[in-house]
Amino acid sequence: MIDTLAHLAFDPNIVNGLQETVSQHSTALIENQFRTDNLWILVAAAMVFIMHLGFSALEAGFVRKKNVVNILFKNAMIIAIGLLTYYAVGFNLMYPTDVEPGGWFSLPSLGLSPGEGDMGTGYGDYTFWTDFIFQAMFAATCATIVSGAVAERIKLNSFLIFSGLFVAVCYPIIGMWKWGKGWLDALGFIDFAGSTLVHSVGGWGALAAIILLGPRLGKYTERGIKAIPGHNLPLAGIGVFLLWFGWYGFNGGSVLNANPEAVSLVFVTTSLSAAAGAVGAFITSYVLFKIHDLSMVLNGILGGLVGITAGADLMSPNEAVIIGLIAGAIIPFSVVFFDRLKLDDPVGATSVHLICGIWGTLAVGIFGSAAGWAQLGNQAIGIAAVGIATFTFAFLLMFLLKKTIGIRVSNKDEERGLDWAEHSMKAYE
């Protein structure tokens, strides 16, 4: 019996058969992992796309009813222009193949040219096309952030030109510094899903735009600051919940594979920070204003989401709660700060995306597995570099538009509303 078993064990046909079976199983496992990772990134991309619906609803709810068509028109065009410009030049600017790691800039090629068998950036198993569409959904978010801040008084064509160039040039070059293995990546700067590279970039662009654009008519008077409430808070609330939902794709997809432990941790830290952001804004706004302000709580949720985005994969649940609480508490103070500077932001985009984006990026050096003085320094350098570059680009572009075709509608058009002035239609009869 033993001799028979020994003979079978060393039979070349049996050994080859076993090796072939093992190889087939290994190939099947690899293929299944590839399909799972690829599918998850595509689902995440679709969830990020839903965030554009969330931004549209939020901004439409926070403006007056005479400007709703204009807001919806801008948001529809942002995703269209963003996809096309990112396809044309942005993606290759952000993920160049002809630059050494640690670089600053690379000349792009036009369109998309995947290499044979190219499975993306190497962080996970997914196709080149999946890589592009996931990153493209991120790109348009920057211009959407600017849209809310300049609402109710900017010329449509000027805004669309600004958005196209901002997404095509500024966002991808800044993103390349970290995500395209540029100099910030070599430095050790950490930004998991874009507290700085997406949200602060949009926030710096918004700040430059509202400085040059000026406040809405009647916002700042001799008697003080006049509140200009939005026309539909239920719509704004729906927008925030859509954004929260989409953020699971925004952060969860940024794991860049379907690793169960990593994705589930990111879901938990994202959820807890958003919830804590609501509580932080709720308490702080009541202490400051002695009212329960829904708009502050809604922006507190978004502040918590922005705050956790830089380090969602590095934080414990307790740390996520702390980050969210602080982000939410920042919102009321930031809104008051910008109002005192007479910088009019109808939706609070600069407070949510710029200020909370800065906080979330710094938090990576304070909390989580990467915390330390050296890391905090790297984070600060990244924030400063991105801020200077983005603000300069946005300011110069908006200034050029102001001096050529103009960026602000007439007082008459602003008073009657951009829906009629720019579109000759109304959102409501």
Secondary structure as UniProt FT lines:
FT   HELIX           2..9
FT   HELIX           12..62
FT   HELIX           65..67
FT   HELIX           68..85
FT   HELIX           86..90
FT   HELIX           91..94
FT   TURN            101..102
FT   TURN            116..117
FT   TURN            120..121
FT   HELIX           128..149
FT   TURN            150..153
FT   HELIX           156..165
FT   HELIX           166..170
FT   HELIX           171..178
FT   TURN            179..180
FT   HELIX           183..187
FT   HELIX           195..200
FT   HELIX           201..213
FT   TURN            217..218
FT   STRAND          220..221
FT   TURN            222..223
FT   STRAND          224..225
FT   HELIX           233..252
FT   HELIX           253..255
FT   HELIX           260..289
FT   HELIX           294..309
FT   TURN            310..314
FT   HELIX           317..340
FT   TURN            341..342
FT   TURN            346..347
FT   HELIX           350..355
FT   HELIX           356..366
FT   TURN            369..370
FT   HELIX           373..404
FT   HELIX           411..416
FT   HELIX           418..423
//
